Amino acid sequence: MSSAADVSDTFTPDLDAIPLRRALLSVSDKHGLIDLARALHEEGVELISTGGTAKAIAEAGLPVVEVAQITGFPEILDGRVKTLHPLVHGGLLGKRSDPAHVEQMTAHGIQPIDLLVVNLYPFRETVAGGGDFQSCIENIDIGGPAMIRAAAKNHAGVAVLTDPADYPAVLAELKQKQGRTGAALRRRLAATAFAHTAGYDAAVSGWFAQQLGDPLPKEIALAGNRAETLRYGENPHQEAAFYRTATPRPGVASAQQLQGKQLSYNNINDTDAAFELVAEFERPAVAIIKHANPCGVAEGEKLSDAYEQALACDPVSAFGGIIAVNRPLDAATAERIAALFAEVVIAPEVEAEARDLLAGKKNLRLLVTGGLPDPTEAGITAKTVSGGLLVQSRDAGRVAAEQLKVVTKRQPTKAETADLLFAFRVAKHVKSNAIVYARAGATLGIGAGQMSRVDSARIAAIKAEQAFGAEAAKGCVVASDAFFPFADGLLAAVEAGATAVIQPGGSVRDGEVIAAADDAGLAMVFTGLRHFRH
């Protein structure tokens, strides 16, 4: 171990390549630790460490100095305090290029630390594993982030490693630069380190807000880990990447891809929309999505039957679409899917025979999630706007039959009520203005994203006629994601042949709309719940 008198030897006016003499290693994730420590030792680097990390290094037969030997102070308070000491932080923060800093370090016996290797207590893993409040608190790292930020701030003279994936790059640089680290690498590692601590703090603050029942705190931090760099964004001239958050929600982010090409930006967006929609249903169900809007949705006694009915709604739009199912994908359904060109199929599970049937479609992305998202689960969604974020609670609203308010003279039949609830769940996932025609647990026509609700109603009727013929919508129900501001949208549904309507209600002209429904002999129910979607 170097003496304090040697500190002045570290004065380095040219900081492009810094000799690596001392490294402090303190990690929770010990993947690759021993190989790194051994390689550093072979380069003549003095190893300093703490607790379990020091024990692992020593058990590997490598010389290691405990931090307590450096500071002259033992770990205290159940390990809560071990590296929070001037002899550690001074060694990380002291500027090697500043003679005044070097003079002070020499005076106080502070020796430089040239490499910091730290990853943090498994807070996110503890939360995801269902840890109680106190367990989560104890897994909030304090000393680790403090050291990481210190080393990253002083990256002009210190290299900082927070990700085992970066260990090889540092070792390669040491060999290439004869035991030194270059400025470009140190700067890149510093950026990674600050992102690492920011993500960690975001997870802690988000968890705390959740514990306090405050989904929209005064300050909010959102973080994710880059899962992959995508070929491009919505359009080829846009750059894009896919990030995973710490939220343990089954879906495209948690899925295992069994086959097919890399998912595109649009694939991921559409697949998420499809899987969130199909999870709304208790019976076997299939949703087919194109450009984040459903072109067909159906329930059935069997998954294969539901698929056939969903496809029948709009087989033209289904070409090149996304198919989501809420049951393990079976062979009968897979065989039918194989006859269509689809971009993605996503399922909670995939049976072996179904996987074999789809294996020949090399470009089809087949995803398995291991579960379904809970449509009633609390959470938040966020969207960027110029200079800000729009954050809201997830649309977890649902209505049951007993919550429906019948506002017309005619009551809906039992079959109509079931279809009304089905259609309203679909409408929740259709871009506004949204109109859905349905019958017998299947969509007949969907009108999406129009500026006028009456146009959405007409488009849905046209779609139904194209798929099923001129009389297709007779006896169907219609769902609207928001109230009918005028009777014209309702009358367009009547003209198509609808016999029952579900809508939120709440318009100043509800009376006129109800009167029009009564005149047409419709049954109409209000939900009191709106499902706008942009």
Buried (B, 14 or more C-beta within 10 A) or exposed (E): EEEEEEBEEBBBEEBEBBBBBBBBBBBBEBEBBBBBBBBBBEBEBBBBBBBEBBEBBBEBEBEBBBBBEBBEBEBEEEEEBBBBBEBBBBBBBBBBBBEEBBEBBBEEBBBBBBBBBBBBBBBBEBBEEEBEEEEBBBBBBEBBBBBBBBBBBBBBBBBBBBBBEBBEBBBEBBEEBEBBBBBEBBBBBBEBBBBBBBBBBBBBBBBBBBEEEEBEBEEBBBBBBEEEEBEBBEEEEEEBEBEEBBBEBBBBBBBEBBBBBEBBBBBBBBBBBBBBBBBBBEBBBBBBBBBBBBBBBBBBEBBBBBBBBBBBBBBEBBBEBBBBBBBBBBBBBBBBBBEBEBBBBBBBBBBEEBBEBBBEBEEBBBBBBEBBBEBEEEBBEEEEEEEEEEBEEBBEBBBEEEEBEEBBEBEBEEBBBBBBBBBBBBBBBBBBBBBBBBBBBBBBBBBBBBEEBBBBBBBBBEBBBBBBEEEBBEBBBBBBBBBBBBBBBBBBBBEBBBBBBBBBBBBEBBEBBBEBBBEBEBBBBBBEBBBEBE
